[in-house]
Structures are given as structure tokens and as C-alpha cells.
Amino acid sequence: MTGVELVKHLEKNGFVCERVRGSHYRMCKDSIKLIVPYHNKELGKGLVNDILKRAGLK
């Protein structure tokens, strides 16, 4: 999964982009805040799993 796909997946699940700093998006929903690298290349499997777990989607 690329960073672009991950951001779109989080947005479909209610997260909004709070701010952008360089190539990293800060996504938030309620009290959950996530930093997502917005690269157009494959992210590591462990990184994607960690972000989804913190988001409560896995």
C-alpha cells in the first residue's frame, strides 16, 4: 500500500488532514492523531500495520 492509498483509506474512515509538513500528512479523528508519509511508493508492511492499528482499523 502506498502512502497515497493509505491517506485515501483513512479519509474514507472519517479521518481528516489536519496539516501537511513536507511529504507527511497529520491525520486526525476525535483524539487520534496519526502521521502518515505521503509517498507514491510502497510503504513497509510493518509501518502500514502500525498506522492501521493506531487508527483502530485493524
PyRosetta script that sets phi, psi and omega in degrees:
from pyrosetta import init, pose_from_sequence

init()
pose = pose_from_sequence("MTGVELVKHLEKNGFVCERVRGSHYRMCKDSIKLIVPYHNKELGKGLVNDILKRAGLK")
pose.set_psi(1, 132.9)
pose.set_omega(1, 177.8)
pose.set_phi(2, -85.9)
pose.set_psi(2, 167.2)
pose.set_omega(2, 177.9)
pose.set_phi(3, -63.9)
pose.set_psi(3, -34.7)
pose.set_omega(3, 178.6)
pose.set_phi(4, -63.7)
pose.set_psi(4, -45.1)
pose.set_omega(4, 179.4)
pose.set_phi(5, -65.1)
pose.set_psi(5, -38.7)
pose.set_omega(5, -179.5)
pose.set_phi(6, -65.6)
pose.set_psi(6, -41.7)
pose.set_omega(6, 177.7)
pose.set_phi(7, -63.0)
pose.set_psi(7, -43.6)
pose.set_omega(7, 178.4)
pose.set_phi(8, -62.9)
pose.set_psi(8, -39.9)
pose.set_omega(8, 178.8)
pose.set_phi(9, -63.6)
pose.set_psi(9, -42.7)
pose.set_omega(9, 178.8)
pose.set_phi(10, -66.6)
pose.set_psi(10, -39.5)
pose.set_omega(10, 178.9)
pose.set_phi(11, -63.7)
pose.set_psi(11, -36.5)
pose.set_omega(11, 177.3)
pose.set_phi(12, -65.1)
pose.set_psi(12, -24.2)
pose.set_omega(12, -178.7)
pose.set_phi(13, -100.7)
pose.set_psi(13, 20.2)
pose.set_omega(13, 170.8)
pose.set_phi(14, 97.8)
pose.set_psi(14, -1.1)
pose.set_omega(14, 178.2)
pose.set_phi(15, -81.6)
pose.set_psi(15, 147.3)
pose.set_omega(15, 177.0)
pose.set_phi(16, -124.0)
pose.set_psi(16, 152.8)
pose.set_omega(16, 179.0)
pose.set_phi(17, -80.0)
pose.set_psi(17, 115.9)
pose.set_omega(17, -179.0)
pose.set_phi(18, -82.7)
pose.set_psi(18, -40.7)
pose.set_omega(18, 177.5)
pose.set_phi(19, -163.1)
pose.set_psi(19, 164.6)
pose.set_omega(19, 177.8)
pose.set_phi(20, -126.1)
pose.set_psi(20, 132.3)
pose.set_omega(20, 176.7)
pose.set_phi(21, -132.4)
pose.set_psi(21, 104.5)
pose.set_omega(21, -176.3)
pose.set_phi(22, 69.1)
pose.set_psi(22, -121.6)
pose.set_omega(22, -179.9)
pose.set_phi(23, -109.2)
pose.set_psi(23, 26.4)
pose.set_omega(23, 179.6)
pose.set_phi(24, -123.1)
pose.set_psi(24, 131.3)
pose.set_omega(24, 179.3)
pose.set_phi(25, -101.3)
pose.set_psi(25, 139.7)
pose.set_omega(25, 173.6)
pose.set_phi(26, -103.8)
pose.set_psi(26, 110.4)
pose.set_omega(26, -178.2)
pose.set_phi(27, -101.1)
pose.set_psi(27, 140.2)
pose.set_omega(27, 179.1)
pose.set_phi(28, -140.2)
pose.set_psi(28, 152.6)
pose.set_omega(28, 175.9)
pose.set_phi(29, -155.6)
pose.set_psi(29, 120.1)
pose.set_omega(29, -174.7)
pose.set_phi(30, 54.7)
pose.set_psi(30, -118.5)
pose.set_omega(30, -179.1)
pose.set_phi(31, -102.6)
pose.set_psi(31, 6.1)
pose.set_omega(31, 179.9)
pose.set_phi(32, -90.1)
pose.set_psi(32, 125.7)
pose.set_omega(32, 177.3)
pose.set_phi(33, -125.1)
pose.set_psi(33, 131.4)
pose.set_omega(33, -177.5)
pose.set_phi(34, -129.5)
pose.set_psi(34, 142.3)
pose.set_omega(34, 172.4)
pose.set_phi(35, -103.5)
pose.set_psi(35, 122.0)
pose.set_omega(35, -177.2)
pose.set_phi(36, -120.7)
pose.set_psi(36, 122.9)
pose.set_omega(36, 175.4)
pose.set_phi(37, -68.6)
pose.set_psi(37, 128.3)
pose.set_omega(37, -175.8)
pose.set_phi(38, -102.5)
pose.set_psi(38, 68.3)
pose.set_omega(38, -179.8)
pose.set_phi(39, -106.3)
pose.set_psi(39, 151.4)
pose.set_omega(39, 179.0)
pose.set_phi(40, -95.7)
pose.set_psi(40, 42.0)
pose.set_omega(40, 175.6)
pose.set_phi(41, -138.4)
pose.set_psi(41, 166.7)
pose.set_omega(41, -178.0)
pose.set_phi(42, -63.9)
pose.set_psi(42, 131.4)
pose.set_omega(42, 174.1)
pose.set_phi(43, -88.7)
pose.set_psi(43, 157.3)
pose.set_omega(43, 179.1)
pose.set_phi(44, -63.4)
pose.set_psi(44, 146.8)
pose.set_omega(44, -178.5)
pose.set_phi(45, -59.7)
pose.set_psi(45, -41.7)
pose.set_omega(45, -179.8)
pose.set_phi(46, -66.0)
pose.set_psi(46, -38.0)
pose.set_omega(46, 178.7)
pose.set_phi(47, -65.2)
pose.set_psi(47, -45.2)
pose.set_omega(47, 179.7)
pose.set_phi(48, -63.0)
pose.set_psi(48, -44.9)
pose.set_omega(48, 179.2)
pose.set_phi(49, -61.7)
pose.set_psi(49, -40.2)
pose.set_omega(49, 179.9)
pose.set_phi(50, -65.0)
pose.set_psi(50, -44.1)
pose.set_omega(50, 179.7)
pose.set_phi(51, -64.2)
pose.set_psi(51, -42.4)
pose.set_omega(51, 179.2)
pose.set_phi(52, -66.4)
pose.set_psi(52, -36.7)
pose.set_omega(52, 177.4)
pose.set_phi(53, -65.7)
pose.set_psi(53, -43.4)
pose.set_omega(53, 178.1)
pose.set_phi(54, -64.2)
pose.set_psi(54, -30.4)
pose.set_omega(54, 179.2)
pose.set_phi(55, -79.4)
pose.set_psi(55, -11.6)
pose.set_omega(55, -178.6)
pose.set_phi(56, 78.7)
pose.set_psi(56, 23.9)
pose.set_omega(56, -178.7)
pose.set_phi(57, -105.1)
pose.set_psi(57, 2.8)
pose.set_omega(57, -179.9)
pose.set_phi(58, -137.1)
pose.dump_pdb("model.pdb")
